[in-house]
């Protein structure tokens, strides 16, 4: 607990979730407000994890993988929103970004999204929403903190981070070379993608090119954007897109690559 002054106190909590440690800081007027807000933030994170886990029984992703073809399947509005963002990025990258795994025939274009939060599978599809779902969980945790009266805060989920409020937040980025670079954020999100390692979640299948399904080598990439889901999705675009295409996509989302000296 840290006193910010002007009637705002920072409360902090850390919990394992989403295959990593999730740290939440909430700037609130008192302990009661903070504890309700922190609980709601972690509830939101847990709900995203349940909905979008690629193989957990009952998750939306697993139901899509097992769905009957050409029949509407109602999914949670949050999962639908993530799929809509994934489709936007798929279109913008001309199919290079695709959360559908190569072992099933269907690509993102095989998933038809209805306005009533339905999805119709035109071909068998296996989703790995991965980091973009983690970023979405960070965004929903921020929503929960704000809805419960927090004036500022930070949600950090192992590579996906978002800050809100007028208080600048200093972030230390660990680069691919192992050095640390400072970055200051105000009302912004940051996502970092790096090569798969022994601490990566079990279900993370690495990085692959959507048009061919071929595996690609991961590299250290960092992007800032307004929301964590967007920032995370754009790090994947940075791995697969040619430079002119990536520059155009970043500009369309008001995002930028973070260049640091390793």
VENLINDA-V869138 format. One record per backbone hydrogen bond with DSSP energy under -0.5 kcal/mol. NH is the residue of the N-H (numbers start at 1). CO is the residue of the C=O. If there is no record, write none. Layout:
# VENLINDA-V869138
((NH & CO) (NH & CO))
This chain:
# VENLINDA-V869138
((2 & 10) (4 & 2) (4 & 8) (5 & 8) (8 & 5) (9 & 28) (10 & 2) (11 & 9) (11 & 26) (13 & 24) (15 & 22) (17 & 20) (20 & 17) (22 & 15) (22 & 20) (23 & 21) (23 & 156) (24 & 13) (25 & 154) (26 & 11) (27 & 152) (28 & 9) (28 & 26) (34 & 30) (35 & 31) (36 & 32) (37 & 33) (38 & 34) (39 & 35) (40 & 36) (41 & 37) (42 & 38) (43 & 39) (44 & 40) (45 & 41) (46 & 42) (47 & 43) (48 & 44) (49 & 45) (50 & 46) (51 & 47) (52 & 48) (53 & 49) (59 & 56) (60 & 51) (61 & 51) (63 & 59) (64 & 60) (65 & 61) (66 & 62) (67 & 64) (70 & 121) (71 & 68) (73 & 119) (75 & 117) (80 & 76) (81 & 77) (82 & 78) (83 & 79) (84 & 80) (85 & 81) (86 & 82) (87 & 83) (88 & 84) (89 & 85) (90 & 86) (91 & 87) (92 & 88) (93 & 89) (94 & 91) (95 & 90) (96 & 93) (98 & 96) (101 & 126) (104 & 101) (106 & 124) (110 & 107) (111 & 108) (112 & 110) (112 & 120) (113 & 111) (114 & 112) (114 & 118) (117 & 114) (118 & 114) (119 & 73) (120 & 112) (121 & 71) (121 & 119) (122 & 110) (122 & 120) (128 & 99) (132 & 129) (133 & 129) (133 & 130) (134 & 130) (135 & 131) (136 & 132) (137 & 133) (138 & 134) (139 & 135) (140 & 136) (141 & 137) (142 & 138) (143 & 139) (144 & 140) (145 & 141) (146 & 142) (147 & 143) (148 & 144) (149 & 146) (150 & 145) (151 & 27) (152 & 27) (153 & 164) (154 & 25) (155 & 162) (156 & 23) (157 & 160) (158 & 21) (160 & 157) (161 & 190) (162 & 155) (163 & 188) (164 & 153) (168 & 166) (169 & 185) (171 & 183) (173 & 171) (173 & 181) (174 & 172) (175 & 173) (175 & 179) (178 & 175) (181 & 173) (183 & 171) (185 & 169) (188 & 163) (189 & 225) (190 & 161) (191 & 223) (192 & 159) (193 & 221) (200 & 197) (204 & 201) (207 & 216) (209 & 214) (210 & 96) (212 & 209) (213 & 209) (216 & 207) (221 & 193) (223 & 191) (224 & 256) (225 & 189) (229 & 135) (231 & 227) (232 & 228) (233 & 229) (234 & 230) (235 & 231) (236 & 232) (237 & 233) (238 & 234) (239 & 235) (240 & 236) (240 & 237) (241 & 237) (246 & 242) (247 & 243) (248 & 244) (249 & 245) (250 & 246) (251 & 247) (252 & 248) (253 & 249) (253 & 250) (254 & 251) (255 & 250) (256 & 224) (258 & 222) (259 & 257) (260 & 258) (262 & 260))
